[in-house]
């Protein structure tokens, strides 16, 4: 494998854009990333898109094909990758692999999403089938995604004494980080009292502690060392890049399953832990080397639990770290300086790409108003349906 | 009161036998892992034989976690009349944790680790006038309710 570098990153702001087609969101993000890379559409040698199930892609998940057909029909390979909400991370991994293997010198990964309103419904046309957990969880008990996360949260409260106040504090931190981020959808700071006063969704999780769904798009252009030197500026290397699936015995209450054979030896959220470990091994970094993390905070619980799962903190230690400000932008391990999912709302397949954009901006020193000082190593972690995990480590 | 004819919300998910409600799962006779609902194979990567047989799970377990779901889920879920309800995660002595609706007490009475037992209840009445049942867990409060030797398992 040869070294792979970030040539350019770009993202469309997150929000609701009812008059902008999914393809337009993708093109906007791609144009920004190409401009950032000082490249043109014609320079692109391969494109990988995260397949969305909601819109675009000709109904077959062919989002990369739509993009090349719309702006640059020159016969380049176009791949479309699935992976639920981790598809963006998996797209980055696929583009990384093409450059690392020498198949091409410039490859792009893109994720663009327009989300339906409210709870994510089942895809249309799927038969009612007892072997389909997503069918069972709805008909047998109506378990929404927040219910799954609430079961994890309630158990954490039991195991470690996590309080409502601490959960609210995690949400406050995410919203505070987003105030200076022009890409975030929710940019208003909130207080613990406001979070605690927000409506309960699935006890103990309140609406300000659960991510909304948004529209958004992000793109990353990766390239060889020679390409990166031509672009100029800081050399941001993709030092680690890994995808993984879940492991047998994972104790996570995994959406949309309704039962699990939990084994003590298996890490919680093993698909993401597996990807993080592999990415860190590839990058030859230890938790202490990492200056910031962008993780998939679907809820306030994720902000607390995931750094522990990754080995950054001891089990149960996150509550104290959060309260001491150690997860703040100027803390020991800044978590989601971007503002995270809680401030963006989840644009499912775009999220894993946006995380890489944010880490690149941080390492370049371009994260105005939310900059982690002296950031040299940053990591992303994202989870998707089907027990998909992806993680990227960038180094400057 | 006339006894209403009833149907399970999904065939093959649970059954009401003489001893009470049981979940219909599978068991790998090679590595001993239990699955719910029925699995097509054994998911244990270290299990080579993967010999799956049908088995009944339950009746008791302990409460591992719970939540009160306040918002009405999307339409595939039917419950009439609808009201906020509890969902729990119950650890069965067969080594698996199972999600299900909770009944028989309010959230204030629930304690993680308390013994629970399977039951079934009506979700709604369908167009043929039949009661559509789902499995639920309820607190195993009395000696008569609790299955011997199961309640204290954690």
Contacts between the chains, C-beta under 8 A, distances in Angstrom:
chain1	res1	chain2	res2	distance
A	118	B	74	7.5
A	119	B	71	7.7
A	119	B	73	6.8
A	119	B	74	5.2
A	121	B	74	5.1
A	121	B	76	7.8
A	122	B	74	7.9
A	122	B	76	6.1
A	128	B	10	7.9
A	130	B	10	5.6
A	130	B	11	7.2
A	130	B	12	5.1
A	130	B	13	6.5
A	130	B	37	5.8
A	130	B	38	7.3
A	131	B	37	7.5
A	131	B	38	7.9
A	131	B	40	6.8
A	133	B	37	7.9
A	135	B	10	7.8
A	135	B	76	7.5
A	136	B	10	6.5
A	136	B	13	7.0
A	136	B	37	6.4
A	137	B	99	7.4
A	138	B	73	6.7
A	138	B	74	7.2
A	138	B	76	4.0
A	138	B	77	5.0
A	139	B	9	5.3
A	139	B	10	6.0
A	139	B	76	6.0
A	139	B	77	6.4
A	139	B	78	7.6
A	139	B	134	7.9
A	140	B	9	5.6
A	140	B	10	6.3
A	140	B	13	6.4
A	140	B	100	7.4
A	140	B	134	5.1
A	140	B	135	7.2
A	141	B	77	7.7
A	141	B	87	5.8
A	141	B	99	6.4
A	141	B	100	5.8
A	141	B	101	4.9
A	141	B	134	6.7
A	142	B	69	7.1
A	142	B	73	3.6
A	142	B	77	3.2
A	142	B	79	6.7
A	143	B	69	7.7
A	143	B	73	7.5
A	143	B	87	5.8
A	143	B	99	6.2
A	144	B	69	6.6
A	144	B	71	6.9
A	144	B	73	5.2
A	144	B	74	7.9
A	146	B	69	7.8
A	146	B	71	7.8
A	147	B	67	5.4
A	147	B	69	5.2
A	147	B	87	5.1
A	150	B	67	3.6
A	150	B	69	7.8
A	151	B	65	4.4
A	151	B	66	7.1
A	151	B	67	5.6
A	151	B	87	7.2
A	151	B	88	7.9
A	151	B	89	5.0
A	151	B	99	7.4
A	152	B	65	7.3
A	153	B	67	8.0
A	154	B	65	4.6
A	154	B	66	6.0
A	154	B	67	6.0
A	154	B	112	7.6
A	155	B	64	6.6
A	155	B	65	4.0
A	155	B	89	7.7
A	155	B	112	7.1
A	158	B	65	7.3
A	158	B	112	4.6
A	199	B	70	7.4
A	200	B	68	7.6
A	200	B	70	5.1
A	201	B	70	6.0
A	201	B	71	5.7
A	202	B	67	4.8
A	202	B	68	7.1
A	202	B	69	5.1
A	202	B	70	6.6
A	202	B	71	7.5
A	203	B	67	5.4
A	203	B	68	4.0
A	203	B	69	7.9
A	203	B	70	6.9
A	203	B	107	6.8
A	204	B	67	7.6
A	205	B	67	7.8
A	248	B	43	5.4
A	248	B	44	5.3
A	248	B	45	5.6
A	248	B	46	8.0
A	251	B	97	8.0
A	253	B	65	7.7
A	253	B	89	6.2
A	253	B	97	7.9
A	253	B	99	7.2
A	258	B	36	7.3
A	258	B	37	7.4
A	258	B	98	6.7
A	258	B	99	4.6
A	258	B	100	7.6
A	259	B	25	7.9
A	259	B	35	7.2
A	259	B	36	4.2
A	259	B	37	7.5
A	259	B	96	5.3
A	259	B	97	6.4
A	259	B	98	4.5
A	259	B	99	6.7
A	260	B	96	6.5
A	260	B	97	5.4
A	261	B	33	5.3
A	261	B	34	6.7
A	261	B	35	7.1
A	261	B	43	7.8
A	261	B	95	6.0
A	261	B	96	4.9
A	262	B	96	7.6
A	262	B	97	5.9
